[in-house]
Amino acid sequence: MNVPAHLRDQLLDHAEAMLEAGESEPGIRALARAAGVSAMAPYRHFADKAALLAAVAERGFATLAARLAAADAEGSDAERLIAQGLSYVAFARAHPALFRLMFARPVDSACDLEKTRENAPAFAILADRVAAITGRDDADATLGCWAIVHGLATLALDSRVDAPAPQVHAVLALYVAGISRPT
């Protein structure tokens, strides 16, 4: 079988589709079948299933970062941070399996927020906006904001709360008011 040059992207597309269709962890052989290539062809791009799933998660984080950047494009600092939160929760709802995969990967050690900011564009967008609101780099305020939106997203995915967009907006507005520097 001939291996298409775009096979890596094609395999990632199929893996995302399989996740969203309910497959908890798409296998490499199933992806090869879906792509119409030999069972060994995906191994040219991924060492194993873990590498494949890591690539799917990485792609999800890139998509999330792009959406957060778009949400962060207009408005006051407070409006931008709230728009980011709404976008984060909407992304989780639109891609629940991908969202869960993105955050299911084990980490080497406890979360180092500065390292996270350097290596994760989505987190950097959040941290930059929080810094604009607080007037300084504020790891506690950044972690608090991330915890709120991630918690709301997770609670919504687990059917623990409905959290419609107006309610998410209201929760985030309360948080932003609390971290805003006095004018």
C-alpha positions in Angstrom: 0.0 0.0 0.0 1.1 3.5 -0.7 1.4 5.8 2.3 -0.1 9.3 1.6 2.1 12.3 2.6 -0.7 13.6 4.7 -1.3 10.4 6.5 -0.4 11.8 10.0 -3.1 14.4 9.7 -5.5 11.9 8.3 -4.9 9.5 11.2 -5.4 12.3 13.7 -8.6 13.3 12.0 -9.9 9.8 12.2 -8.8 9.5 15.8 -10.7 12.6 16.7 -13.8 11.4 14.9 -13.6 8.0 16.7 -13.3 9.7 20.0 -16.3 11.9 19.4 -18.2 8.8 18.2 -17.6 7.2 21.6 -14.4 5.2 21.1 -12.5 5.8 24.4 -9.1 5.2 22.9 -8.8 4.6 19.1 -6.4 1.9 18.2 -3.7 2.2 15.6 -5.0 -0.8 13.6 -8.6 0.7 13.5 -7.1 4.0 12.4 -5.2 2.3 9.6 -8.4 0.6 8.4 -10.2 3.9 8.5 -7.4 5.6 6.5 -7.2 2.7 4.0 -3.5 2.0 4.7 -1.6 -1.0 6.0 -1.6 -1.8 9.7 2.0 -0.8 9.9 1.8 2.5 8.0 0.7 4.6 11.1 3.9 3.5 12.9 5.9 5.7 10.5 4.2 8.6 12.4 3.5 7.3 15.9 5.7 4.9 17.9 2.7 3.5 19.7 -0.9 4.2 20.8 0.3 6.4 23.6 2.2 8.6 21.1 -0.9 8.8 18.9 -3.1 9.8 21.7 -0.6 12.4 22.9 -0.6 13.9 19.3 -4.4 14.0 19.3 -4.3 15.8 22.7 -1.6 18.2 21.4 -3.7 19.0 18.4 -6.7 19.6 20.7 -4.7 22.1 22.8 -3.7 23.9 19.6 -7.3 24.2 18.6 -8.3 25.4 22.1 -5.5 28.0 22.0 -6.7 29.3 18.6 -10.2 29.6 20.0 -9.1 31.4 23.1 -7.0 33.8 21.0 -10.0 34.6 18.9 -12.1 35.1 22.1 -9.4 37.4 23.4 -9.3 39.6 20.3 -11.8 42.4 21.3 -13.2 44.2 24.2 -12.0 45.4 27.6 -9.6 43.1 29.5 -12.5 41.9 31.6 -14.7 41.2 28.6 -11.8 39.3 26.9 -11.2 37.1 30.0 -14.9 36.3 30.2 -15.0 35.6 26.5 -12.1 33.2 27.0 -14.0 31.4 29.7 -17.1 31.1 27.6 -15.0 29.7 24.7 -13.2 27.2 27.0 -16.5 25.8 28.3 -18.0 25.8 24.7 -15.0 23.9 23.4 -15.4 21.3 26.2 -19.0 20.9 25.4 -18.5 20.6 21.6 -15.6 18.1 22.0 -16.2 16.2 25.2 -14.1 13.2 24.5 -11.2 15.2 23.1 -11.4 17.6 26.1 -11.2 14.6 28.5 -8.3 13.1 26.6 -6.4 16.4 26.7 -6.5 16.5 30.4 -6.2 12.8 31.1 -2.5 12.6 30.2 -0.2 12.1 33.3 2.2 14.9 34.1 5.7 14.4 35.3 5.3 16.5 38.5 3.2 19.0 40.2 1.9 21.8 38.0 4.5 24.5 37.6 2.5 27.5 36.4 5.4 29.4 34.9 6.5 26.3 33.0 2.9 25.7 31.9 2.8 29.3 30.7 6.0 28.8 28.6 4.9 25.5 27.1 1.1 25.9 26.6 -0.2 28.7 24.4 -3.7 28.4 25.7 -2.5 28.9 29.3 -0.3 31.8 28.2 -3.3 33.6 26.7 -5.2 33.2 30.0 -2.2 34.3 32.1 -1.6 37.3 29.9 -5.2 38.5 30.3 -5.2 37.9 34.0 -2.0 39.9 34.3 -3.6 42.8 32.3 -6.5 42.8 34.8 -4.5 42.5 38.0 -1.6 44.7 36.9 1.0 42.0 37.6 1.8 38.3 36.9 -0.5 36.7 39.4 -0.1 32.9 39.5 -2.9 32.6 42.1 -5.4 34.6 40.1 -4.5 32.7 36.9 -4.9 29.3 38.6 -8.2 30.4 40.1 -9.5 31.5 36.7 -8.4 28.2 35.1 -9.9 26.2 37.9 -13.2 28.0 37.6 -13.6 27.5 33.8 -12.2 23.9 33.9 -14.4 23.1 36.8 -17.5 24.5 35.1 -16.6 22.6 31.9 -16.0 19.3 33.8 -19.2 19.7 35.8 -21.2 20.4 32.6 -19.7 17.3 30.9 -20.4 15.2 33.9 -24.0 16.4 34.0 -23.6 17.9 37.5 -24.6 21.4 36.4 -26.2 22.7 33.3 -24.1 25.9 33.3 -25.7 27.7 30.3 -23.6 30.5 28.7 -25.3 33.3 30.7 -24.6 31.5 34.0 -20.9 30.9 33.0 -20.7 34.6 32.1 -22.1 35.6 35.5 -19.7 33.4 37.4 -16.7 34.7 35.4 -17.9 38.3 35.8 -17.9 37.8 39.6 -14.4 36.4 39.5 -13.1 39.1 37.2 -14.6 41.8 39.5 -12.8 40.1 42.5 -9.3 40.1 40.8 -9.6 43.5 39.1 -7.3 46.2 40.4 -9.0 49.3 41.7 -9.4 52.1 39.1 
